[in-house]
């Protein structure tokens, strides 16, 4: 894969692929993600170290002149094939998922929103809402088909466990996810959101566009600006429901206006 593949966002494809893998890693160890991706632990550790240095603006130091670690974040073709084969997807899907990350979408966005939902359904739109809200742990994009087996133990000469960033989403408890889903079930039935919901279900609004309508609406009502625990965020959702509905409609109408202008031009 060429090193110069980039998007306007400035995040290169190799960084985006790393974030896809880190999302699968979650709170797990590098050894656990080695099994899930098929890429050797030492290689993953090196990639994560470079990613952390890159994200923190630090210099990437090599292990030694005779045995240096990688200096640049890079996923070779063989590694991409290995990851894709192990996950049971095509390399093209892996690259498309990375391109979504470059466009500002969460890692594995399309796989999560489509899990156990019909395309262009209210259920799928509710998943898009969860993604925009930052609740990425409501479903596993690659659920294990078999019970987990004992992870292979590596010899001491292998690289130590990395302290790499896990690129975690907010942690929502099972009860909080359930409460969020109930909240969104009621929200999409709100009469004033009918045009927005209908446009999504009829394919006039893409999942990516709906994501940014929700995201911009959250920003407009300053839902996330105060930080706090996830329970506090959910409480603010309830208190500011009317403001949020108004903001969603506003952002949707801004989107349709921009789309019409683009067609005329």
Buried (B, 14 or more C-beta within 10 A) or exposed (E): BEEEBBBEEEBBBBBBBBBBBBBBBBEBEBBBBBBBBBBBBBBBBBBBBBBBBBBEEEEBEEEEEEEEBEEEBBBEEEBBBBBBEBBEBEBEBBBEBBBBBBBBBBBBBBBBBBBEBEEBEBBBBBBBBBBBBBBBBBBEBBEEEEEEEEBEEBEEEEBEEBEBBBBEBBEBEEEBBEBBBEBBEEBBEBEEBEBBBEBBBEEBBEBBBBBBBBBBBBEBBEBBEEEEEBEEBBEBBEEBBEBBBBBBBBBBEEBBEEEEEEEEE
